[in-house]
Amino acid sequence: MSADWYRWDGDTLILTLRIQPRASRDEIVGLHDGLLKVRITAPPVEGKANAHLAAFLARCFRVPKSQVSLLSGETGREKRIAVRAPRQIPPGLEIAQP
């Protein structure tokens, strides 16, 4: 079972996200137009939002930041992110384990 916004590649979870920078707080909002919407407080300037997003997702999935990588969408709001060997799935997300 899978969805359009995520897939497993071995033990790596690939997420397709829609990012809202400059939000009032960091949070995973839920599905929006087939993508997982994530709000982050960082501005989209000089890679700050991408670094902040990686740190936020690392906390959510309980992995070191080094296990979260940007696959595509460096300058856009739609991004593909890889989370290697997530230790937990954040509450509220329905992701089938591999």
N, C-alpha and C positions, 0 to 999 in steps of 0.2 A: 504494500500500500504506500502511495506517495502522493505528493501534491506538487503543483507547479512552482511553489516558492522554496521548496527544499528538496534535496536528494542526498543519498549517502554514496560515497565513493570509498569503499572499505570502511575504515573507522573514522573517516573525515566527513563532517556534515557540511554540505554546500548550501548556503542560504542566498536567496535573491531578495534584496531589501529595497525599500523606498525610504530615504532618509529625510528628516525634517531638522535642519540645523537651527541654532539660536532658539531652541525651545526653552520653556521655563524649567524643565527637569528632564533627566534622562529616563526614558521608559520605552518598553516594547509595547506598542499600541495594539497590534493585532493585524489581521489581514485587511488590505485595502487594494482594490483592483488587482487581485491575484498575487500581490507581493506582501511581504511582511513589513509593516511600517514601524520605524524606530525613530523616536525623537531624541535628539541630543542637544545639550546646552552650548556646545562649541560652535564658533562661527566657521563658515566654509572658506577659510583663509589659509594659504600656505600649508595645506595638509593637516591643519589642526583638527578639523572635523574627522578626518580619517583616523588619525592617531587616537582621538578621544573615543570614536566608535569602537576601535579595536580593544581599547582598555575596558570600555563598558561591556562589550560582548564577552570578553575574557572573564569578567566578574560574574556575568549572568550564567555562563556555562561552566564556571569554576575551573578554568584552565589558565596557564601562564599566557601573558600577552604574546609570547613568541609562537603560540599555537593558533593564533588568529591571523589570517592573512587576507589581503585584498586581492581578488582575482581579476576584477574588472570594475570600471566605473570610478576611476580615481578623481575625476573632476565633475561627475554628474551626481544626481540624487539617487539614481538607481545603481545599486552595487551588487556584486557577487562576492561573498565572503566565505572563506573556508575556516571551519573550526575543527582542528585535529583532536580526536579522542575526547569529546566533551564528557565531563564527569557528571553533569546534570543537565536536564532540559528545564529551562525556566518555567515556573508555574504559569498555566494558562496556554502554553503552546502544546498542540497535539502533534507530536513528531513520533512516528513509528520507529522503533529501534531497528538497526540493521539485522 
